Amino acid sequence: MDPLRVERLARHHDRAVFHCPEGALDTYLRERAMQDVKRRAAAVFVAVSPGAPHRIVGYYTLSAFSVQLTAIPPQDQRLLARYPDVAVTLLGRLAVDTAYRGHHVGEFLLLDALHRIATTDIATAGLVIDALPNAAPFYERYGFRQLQGARYWLPLQTALQLFPEVLSSTADHD
Ligand SMILES: CC(C)(COP(=O)(O)OP(=O)(O)OC[C@H]1O[C@@H](n2cnc3c(N)ncnc32)[C@H](O)[C@@H]1OP(=O)(O)O)[C@@H](O)C(=O)NCCC(=O)NCCS
């Protein structure tokens, strides 16, 4: 597979042909993603290959978010300032087109999201996700820890230890 680059979702990307096993993630991309971008509810990033720049291989969304300090496991609280609310980033959605599964695109996108939040000027303590039932083991592989129910998080400090390459460029960003 050609090397991928990650771009902000734009009109020229073909949202209609994207297909993954979770229909709601297809519908979101088709029907809501551009609105979310416009209304600044989420930033939407897509992976494309240079040979097919309209074809969305996978995508993820990022939004500013917060969780209560008390919801964070005690061992992770030691990494944090003692404010009642912890500023984090929500990885609201992550999906890879079925045709591209098995090529570590999901991993590539997750590391790209971590790289992005590690290098932004706005402080964020980590990445939070509300995992679909089948996807929780995927996130656990990368060090995510359960907060409550389907909610997991990966402290940025932990991510930087686990994946030092996160601070180097993982993708050709726009
Ligand atoms: C979950 C998803 C994003 C993973 O992306 P992917 O490109 O298929 O996965 P990758 O190829 O990057 O997988 C990396 C590793 O994780 C493993 N893995 C992938 N999905 C997994 C899962 N659901 N559970 C456990 N392990 C998983 C792979 O086997 C691979 O392991 P390896 O390094 O030993 O080969 C993708 O399968 C998807 O879009 N699923 C449907 C939508 C979804 O569930 N999104 C998550 C919403 S919370």
The ligand as a MOL file (V3000), in Angstrom:
LIG
                    3D

  0  0  0     0  0            999 V3000
M  V30 BEGIN CTAB
M  V30 COUNTS 48 50 0 0 0
M  V30 BEGIN ATOM
M  V30 1 C -10.9530 -0.6220 14.9960 0
M  V30 2 C -10.2690 -0.1830 13.7030 0
M  V30 3 C -10.2020 1.3320 13.6340 0
M  V30 4 C -8.8390 -0.7660 13.6870 0
M  V30 5 O -8.2010 -0.3840 12.4880 0
M  V30 6 P -7.4710 -1.4730 11.5620 0
M  V30 7 O -6.7780 -0.7430 10.4730 0
M  V30 8 O -8.4660 -2.5090 11.1980 0
M  V30 9 O -6.4410 -2.1110 12.5920 0
M  V30 10 P -4.8400 -2.1910 12.4470 0
M  V30 11 O -4.5000 -2.9350 11.1870 0
M  V30 12 O -4.2320 -0.8520 12.6130 0
M  V30 13 O -4.5180 -3.0920 13.7190 0
M  V30 14 C -3.3510 -2.9380 14.4830 0
M  V30 15 C -3.2490 -4.1430 15.3810 0
M  V30 16 O -4.4380 -4.1920 16.2120 0
M  V30 17 C -5.1460 -5.4130 15.9900 0
M  V30 18 N -6.5800 -5.1130 16.0070 0
M  V30 19 C -7.3020 -4.4800 15.0610 0
M  V30 20 N -8.5860 -4.3690 15.4450 0
M  V30 21 C -8.6690 -4.9600 16.6520 0
M  V30 22 C -9.7440 -5.1750 17.5500 0
M  V30 23 N -10.9910 -4.7420 17.2910 0
M  V30 24 N -9.4600 -5.8080 18.7060 0
M  V30 25 C -8.2060 -6.2330 18.9980 0
M  V30 26 N -7.1530 -6.0670 18.1670 0
M  V30 27 C -7.3870 -5.4360 17.0150 0
M  V30 28 C -4.6780 -5.9280 14.6350 0
M  V30 29 O -4.8100 -7.3210 14.5290 0
M  V30 30 C -3.2300 -5.4730 14.6150 0
M  V30 31 O -2.4560 -6.3770 15.3680 0
M  V30 32 P -0.9270 -6.7920 14.9290 0
M  V30 33 O -0.0950 -5.5300 15.0900 0
M  V30 34 O -0.5780 -7.8680 15.9080 0
M  V30 35 O -1.0150 -7.2330 13.5080 0
M  V30 36 C -10.9920 -0.7160 12.4320 0
M  V30 37 O -11.0330 -2.1100 12.4620 0
M  V30 38 C -12.4140 -0.1960 12.2370 0
M  V30 39 O -12.6170 0.7840 11.5430 0
M  V30 40 N -13.4190 -0.8840 12.8360 0
M  V30 41 C -14.7990 -0.4780 12.6860 0
M  V30 42 C -15.0600 0.8420 13.3670 0
M  V30 43 C -14.6750 0.8400 14.8280 0
M  V30 44 O -14.9470 -0.0870 15.5680 0
M  V30 45 N -14.0380 1.9490 15.2380 0
M  V30 46 C -13.6680 2.1760 16.6210 0
M  V30 47 C -14.6990 3.0780 17.2020 0
M  V30 48 S -14.4550 3.2600 18.9410 0
M  V30 END ATOM
M  V30 BEGIN BOND
M  V30 1 1 1 2
M  V30 2 1 2 3
M  V30 3 1 2 4
M  V30 4 1 2 36
M  V30 5 1 4 5
M  V30 6 1 5 6
M  V30 7 2 6 7
M  V30 8 1 6 8
M  V30 9 1 6 9
M  V30 10 1 9 10
M  V30 11 2 10 11
M  V30 12 1 10 12
M  V30 13 1 10 13
M  V30 14 1 13 14
M  V30 15 1 14 15
M  V30 16 1 15 16
M  V30 17 1 15 30
M  V30 18 1 16 17
M  V30 19 1 17 18
M  V30 20 1 17 28
M  V30 21 1 18 19
M  V30 22 1 18 27
M  V30 23 2 19 20
M  V30 24 1 20 21
M  V30 25 1 21 22
M  V30 26 2 21 27
M  V30 27 1 22 23
M  V30 28 2 22 24
M  V30 29 1 24 25
M  V30 30 2 25 26
M  V30 31 1 26 27
M  V30 32 1 28 29
M  V30 33 1 28 30
M  V30 34 1 30 31
M  V30 35 1 31 32
M  V30 36 2 32 33
M  V30 37 1 32 34
M  V30 38 1 32 35
M  V30 39 1 36 37
M  V30 40 1 36 38
M  V30 41 2 38 39
M  V30 42 1 38 40
M  V30 43 1 40 41
M  V30 44 1 41 42
M  V30 45 1 42 43
M  V30 46 2 43 44
M  V30 47 1 43 45
M  V30 48 1 45 46
M  V30 49 1 46 47
M  V30 50 1 47 48
M  V30 END BOND
M  V30 END CTAB
M  END
